[in-house]
Amino acid sequence: MAEFIVEQGQNSIGVYDGVCILICFEARSIADYIECLKDIRSECLYGRNDSRLYYRGEPNDYGNTAGQPGINRGRWLDGDNESDLFRECERRLPQEFAECRTTFEKLVKMQHYRVPTRLLDISLDPLQALFFALYIDPKSKSGDNRDAVVLVYGIPKKAILNWHSDKVSVISNVATYGYDDLDVARLSRNKEDFNASESIHHLLHEIRAEKPHFLPEIEIDHLESIYCVHPLLDNPRIRMQQGAFLLFGINGNKHRLATFESNKGPKIQMMKIQIPQCAKVRVRDELNMLGKTVDNVYPDWDGVSDYFGRFYGKPVADYYKR
């Protein structure tokens, strides 16, 4: 992905290969951050009402690998590793999946426990994303000496789906598919011939495990798309964080994830706002003033214990000192 770089102290917007990228070196306060969001809304979305903004915070600027699902890191897409991982999680922890009705719900559960999946966490709340950009997980080995980023996604309404969508079932069940490489690049693009192929018959078998009456009418472009999915708000974290997910399809075969450039669905724009390392203490202090603390973002024992264990009674400047 091409990256738009500007001189420090400027905000700029550019469009490359259908992907809009913003690098903002002046988000040194929440006021600056809000101004960046205003620029994105007015300039990059061009005042359209057919798109919606979503947000993701990352503690480091990972450059071209920013915003990657966990399944795309390491060797999880090799061979049948993805489907083996999925089935092993089901086998070892069946009680965790007992109330899940769809494969997507199972993937959300796995994502919650940090198992690599095709999902990428995003949020409707820009301040939640800013919190996550500046928060260092207690299990992380990363330090606090790098710039953080908030990724902002402009997503067309046609690419925003609910958890029960048939398109969501099609892509989600790639995670259960172990028959072959699902090499759709070699299959006919004629819809009837495509659905009559042996590979798609096996994919349909997996889909019908959750939707028994699912018809053999899969669109090849749906498999090679990226969608934003609104999940069931069935736990306090996802409700508090206004959580959603990007669900990544395939790029030619199951061993490669769809990218924003290869995406066959409605085009998704990705923008980037940088928070310089030297501004982190100030922005964290401002987030505290607005009630964005770990015990509120994680409204459970993990969040409360982390708050009292690492942050309670400390000045913001000492939060992540080792």
Secondary structure as GFF3:
##gff-version 3
##sequence-region A 1 322
A	DSSP	beta_strand	11	16	.	.	.	ID=ss1
A	DSSP	beta_strand	19	24	.	.	.	ID=ss2
A	DSSP	alpha_helix	30	39	.	.	.	ID=ss3
A	DSSP	pi_helix	40	44	.	.	.	ID=ss4
A	DSSP	beta_strand	51	58	.	.	.	ID=ss5
A	DSSP	three_ten_helix	63	65	.	.	.	ID=ss6
A	DSSP	three_ten_helix	70	72	.	.	.	ID=ss7
A	DSSP	alpha_helix	81	92	.	.	.	ID=ss8
A	DSSP	three_ten_helix	94	97	.	.	.	ID=ss9
A	DSSP	alpha_helix	103	112	.	.	.	ID=ss10
A	DSSP	beta_strand	119	123	.	.	.	ID=ss11
A	DSSP	alpha_helix	126	134	.	.	.	ID=ss12
A	DSSP	beta_strand	148	156	.	.	.	ID=ss13
A	DSSP	three_ten_helix	157	159	.	.	.	ID=ss14
A	DSSP	beta_strand	160	162	.	.	.	ID=ss15
A	DSSP	alpha_helix	166	172	.	.	.	ID=ss16
A	DSSP	three_ten_helix	173	176	.	.	.	ID=ss17
A	DSSP	three_ten_helix	184	186	.	.	.	ID=ss18
A	DSSP	alpha_helix	191	196	.	.	.	ID=ss19
A	DSSP	alpha_helix	198	208	.	.	.	ID=ss20
A	DSSP	alpha_helix	220	223	.	.	.	ID=ss21
A	DSSP	beta_strand	226	230	.	.	.	ID=ss22
A	DSSP	alpha_helix	236	240	.	.	.	ID=ss23
A	DSSP	beta_strand	243	248	.	.	.	ID=ss24
A	DSSP	beta_strand	269	275	.	.	.	ID=ss25
A	DSSP	three_ten_helix	277	279	.	.	.	ID=ss26
A	DSSP	alpha_helix	280	289	.	.	.	ID=ss27
A	DSSP	alpha_helix	294	297	.	.	.	ID=ss28
A	DSSP	alpha_helix	301	306	.	.	.	ID=ss29
A	DSSP	pi_helix	307	311	.	.	.	ID=ss30
A	DSSP	three_ten_helix	316	318	.	.	.	ID=ss31
###
